[in-house]
Amino acid sequence: MAEKIELKWYEKKQGIHIKQKITAEQKKQDAAEKRRAEKEEKDLLEKKQKQRRDKIEHIQLQQKKNFSGRKLSSLFDPSSVPKDATEIIENFDDIISSSHPLNSKQKALLPQQIRALSHNLTDERGDRRLGYMNETTALSAYVHYFLWWNLVRLTRLFANMESSFFSFDDSGVFVDIGSGPLTVPIALLLARPELRKKNITCYCLDLSQQALAFGEDIFLSVAARLECNTWKIVRIKGNLDSSLKEKADLVTCANMLNELHDDAQMPPDFLAKKYTDRLVSFAKSGTSKPRILSIEPGDPRSARLVSLMRDSFIRKGFVPVAPCCHCRTCPMDGKKGGKWCNFAFSADSAPAQLKRISEKADLAKDRAVLSFAAVEKKPENETCDDMLKMRIASDPIRLPGHRTGYYACSEKGLLLAVTEQKLFSGELIVTKVPKKQMPIDEKSGAQIINL
Ligand SMILES: C[S@@+](CC[C@H](N)C(=O)[O-])C[C@H]1O[C@@H](n2cnc3c(N)ncnc32)[C@H](O)[C@@H]1O
């Protein structure tokens, strides 16, 4: 409360008539008032925030309830990658420099060498020499950029694939064709801890002896950091036509066939059959269950080759295990105008140093992409007739009427799965086979299924 008080003589002289004195009580009351107002404002804000949170939760819950599918697995769930593997990949430059340190001049030149190699592997393929991996600068650029990115991609994929695909007896045999710096064996050792104790013999075959030797050093450094048994690495200088002493339980071939394909004059279906025959020739036969994994970069040409090879494997009595969830005609075969099969995940969580090098080389990427076919020799899995499996094979697509859809591959052909549920490229979904005929999407020709 303001209280009137007597004016001083000099105040009267100055023409002041009245003066209000703020008492201590008044100050207290004002401060309390201010606090009350501030609290009310804060409470209101918190209430609004809670209402917003509740609304989002409600929508998510509703979306989950409305979702008629069930997620079976994903191809790229980061939480499946073992913690020690993530740490090693994060600091992979330490591993490389422990066996092959660069001086400051070499470090400064690295981004431009990576850029040159990248052109060589993509848009200037015609100029690439067959033995490019024997050149010291190309090999160093490969290891510091491509090997590292491939480990990010492959470790994620291997950690999420069915463990049975990578199962070995204690003395299993594994063959990696076009092994380069042993990218696939390193990724497998990182991704699958259950294999670290096994006495696996790993044949690594490549045209470049240098790349294999460099890779073996890196493999041994990784095994030492993981404190695990090292597999028996057998380096073979050779090509796809070479033959080995032993047949393999698992044959892998990553990022190589597109190089052969570039140089070949024959049509892709002929080449696909030839490559398939060669890969199968490295695998065990008879009663054992050999598995073959072919991985190529996620570009339309490579995806077409992978799809043709998948057909060829099926004709040879193999069954696709991933990404395909069926043996029928591939609905994303990469023919002109059609969809091509590739899977991607965000590169946000890639190692910071790898992203830095990529930026310096003008090769920054926001997504890691690949196309692949994993097949095994066994009778086709029995599937329950009224269930339909589909592999999500696109990013979200905005549809008219504020709807979202995803292209998906299934035994029924290409699907456009429409759902409010957020899905990711590579997820495997199962749902009931729709009773009615599915409508056709005019743009893509896909059958529309609401999940
Ligand atoms: C792009 S690198 C891939 C290396 C490794 N697989 C990876 O994914 O990082 C291709 C490798 O295939 C090898 N290569 C190319 N043609 C080959 C052939 N006909 N037979 C064996 N290796 C070959 C090259 O020497 C090179 O090391």
The ligand as a MOL file (V3000), in Angstrom:
LIG
                    3D

  0  0  0     0  0            999 V3000
M  V30 BEGIN CTAB
M  V30 COUNTS 27 29 0 0 0
M  V30 BEGIN ATOM
M  V30 1 C 36.1530 -51.7220 -55.0380 0
M  V30 2 S 37.2660 -52.9220 -54.4770 0 CHG=1
M  V30 3 C 36.3110 -53.7850 -53.2810 0
M  V30 4 C 37.1240 -54.2910 -52.1570 0
M  V30 5 C 36.3320 -54.8690 -51.0130 0
M  V30 6 N 35.6180 -56.0510 -51.4010 0
M  V30 7 C 35.3740 -53.8320 -50.4700 0
M  V30 8 O 34.1630 -54.0480 -50.5280 0
M  V30 9 O 35.8150 -52.7990 -49.9750 0 CHG=-1
M  V30 10 C 37.3010 -54.0410 -55.8000 0
M  V30 11 C 38.3930 -55.0560 -55.6380 0
M  V30 12 O 38.1870 -56.0720 -56.6070 0
M  V30 13 C 39.4570 -56.4270 -57.1250 0
M  V30 14 N 39.2150 -57.0010 -58.4600 0
M  V30 15 C 38.8310 -56.3940 -59.5960 0
M  V30 16 N 38.6760 -57.2850 -60.5750 0
M  V30 17 C 38.9540 -58.5060 -60.0400 0
M  V30 18 C 38.9710 -59.8410 -60.5440 0
M  V30 19 N 38.6460 -60.0990 -61.7890 0
M  V30 20 N 39.2980 -60.8370 -59.7200 0
M  V30 21 C 39.6250 -60.5940 -58.4260 0
M  V30 22 N 39.6290 -59.3530 -57.8860 0
M  V30 23 C 39.3020 -58.3390 -58.6910 0
M  V30 24 C 40.2310 -55.1380 -57.1560 0
M  V30 25 O 41.6320 -55.3810 -57.1470 0
M  V30 26 C 39.7740 -54.4960 -55.8560 0
M  V30 27 O 40.5890 -54.8440 -54.7770 0
M  V30 END ATOM
M  V30 BEGIN BOND
M  V30 1 1 1 2
M  V30 2 1 2 3
M  V30 3 1 2 10
M  V30 4 1 3 4
M  V30 5 1 4 5
M  V30 6 1 5 6
M  V30 7 1 5 7
M  V30 8 2 7 8
M  V30 9 1 7 9
M  V30 10 1 10 11
M  V30 11 1 11 12
M  V30 12 1 11 26
M  V30 13 1 12 13
M  V30 14 1 13 14
M  V30 15 1 13 24
M  V30 16 1 14 15
M  V30 17 1 14 23
M  V30 18 2 15 16
M  V30 19 1 16 17
M  V30 20 1 17 18
M  V30 21 2 17 23
M  V30 22 1 18 19
M  V30 23 2 18 20
M  V30 24 1 20 21
M  V30 25 2 21 22
M  V30 26 1 22 23
M  V30 27 1 24 25
M  V30 28 1 24 26
M  V30 29 1 26 27
M  V30 END BOND
M  V30 END CTAB
M  END
